[in-house]
Amino acid sequence: MAILGSCLVTHCQATRLQSNQAVFKNKQIHITVTIKANIYTYKVTNLDDSAIVEFEVQQNAAYNFMAPDNWEVDISSNSFRSWTNNPQAAIAHYKTAEFSLRVGSKGAVLGCSPVQLKTQSGEIITIEGVWAPVPEPKSYIFFVGGLVLFILLFHSAIIIIKNRRVEKPS
């Protein structure tokens, strides 16, 4: 989570608990996201009458995906998708389950993404703006390159001015 990455999350609508935690919710679902080092943990609490059988969130440069017991995991696209066909493993009314992923140090920043949950009744519940590892914007490359170039030019200008001042008294 770079400082620049934290600038991307200013548009996320959440209740902040600690600096590394936020709660995203609606009438049916509460999702508490905790970020420790490079591990994103999603605690999903079901407030709906129908059990949750599927979870999906965007991911980038992530690995080590964890889901509750008896849940399948699919990471073939740019999302972390997990589901269960076992009714006993589903997230029942007023129950909580955890999903997590570890983000690599290259190519992802903290951003916002919708989380989609599917219930046993077939309803798809979407919560917008949940913290997630998103692709690093290409503009960062130009920004960092421009900043380095500016520092080099500024440093060179200081050295030239200093050398001219030293030569004048002679």
N, C-alpha and C positions, 0 to 999 in steps of 0.2 A: 504494500500500500504506500505508494509514493505520495509526497505532498501534493504533486500535481493531480494525482488520482483522486485525492480527497476533494478537490475542487469540483469534480464531476458529480458528486453526490448531493450537492446543495439543492437540487430540484426534487430529491426523494422526499416523500411525505411519510414521516415515521415519528413514533414516540421514542425519544432517546432515553436509554437507561444509564449506560456508562458510555465513555468515549468509543468503546469497541462493540457496543450493542445497540440494537434498535428493534422496535416492535412494529410490524406492519399488520393491519387487521381490517376486517369488515365484520358484518353480523354473523358470518358463518365460520370464519377461520382467523386464528391468531398465529402469526409467524414471528418468532424471535430469532433474529440473526445475530450471531456472535462471531467476531473475527479475532482470532488469537494467532499472532505471527502470520502464517500464510494458510491457516485453516479456517474455512467458512463453515459454520454449523447452523443449520436451520432446524429450529424446534417448532414443529407444526402441531397446533392444538385445534382439534375439531369441535366446533360449537354447533354444527349442523346435525340433524337427525340421521342422515345417511352417512355411512362410514366412508372414509377416504381410501381409495384404492390406487391412486396414481399421483405422482409428484413430478413436476418438471420446472427447471430453472436454467437460464442461459449460463454457459461456462466458457472460459477461454484459458488456455495454457494450464489446465487443471489435470490432476491425477488423484489416485487413492480415494475413489468415490466410495462412500459408506452409506448403507441404507439399513433399515430395521431387518431383523431376521425374517426369512421367508419372503423377501422382496427381491425382485429382479432389477438389474441395473443395465441401462443402455446409454452409451456415450459416443455413439457413432456419428453424431452431428455436433453442432456447437451448443448442445444442451446436455444437462444431466437429467435423465429421465429414469424414474424408478416406479415400479408397479408390483401389485400382488394379485394373484388369482385365488388366494386363500382367504376366505371371509374372516377367519380367526386372526389373521395377520393384519387386516385392514385397521385403520385408525378409527376407532369407534367414537361415539358421542362423548364429549368431555375427556377424551384421551389424548395423549401427546406422544409423538414419535420424532426421532432425530435423523436428519440426513446431513452428510458433511462431504466436503471435498477439500483437497489441498491444492494450492495454486503455485505454479512454478514462478521463478523470479524474473522471467523474461516474457514480455508480450501482453501482460494483463494489468489492468488498474481497477480500482474500486469504482463501480458505477451502479446503475440501476437497471433492473430487468423485471419483466412480469413473471410471476410464478403462477403456473397453472396446476390446479388440483382437480382430480376427477373423483366423483362419488360413486358408490355402488348403484345408485339410481340412474347414473349416466350423466348427471349434471356436471358441467365444467365450470369451476370457480376460478376467476383470475384476480390476482392482487397485483396491481401495478406498482412499479417503482421500488421493488425490493432490492436490497444490496446484493450485488453479484460481481464476480470477476468478468469484466468486459474487455474487448480488445483495446490495446493502447492506440489512441488516435495517431494517425500518420503525421499530424501537425506537430507532435512532440519531437519527432526527429528533426524537423526544420527549426523548431523553437530552440532545442538544445544546441544544434549546429550554429544557429545565429547567435546564441548567447556566448558560445565559445569564441566565435569570430569577433564579437564585440569586445570581449575581455582581452583577446590578443591585440586588437587594434588600440584599445585604451591603454594597455600596458606599454605598447610601442610608443604611443604619443607621449606618455609620461617620461619614458627614457630619453626620447629626442629632446623634449623641453629641458630636462635636467642636464643633458650634455651641452646644449646651447648656452645655458646659464653658466656652466663651468668654463666654457671657452671665452666668453666676453671679457672678463677681467684681465686676461693676459695681454 
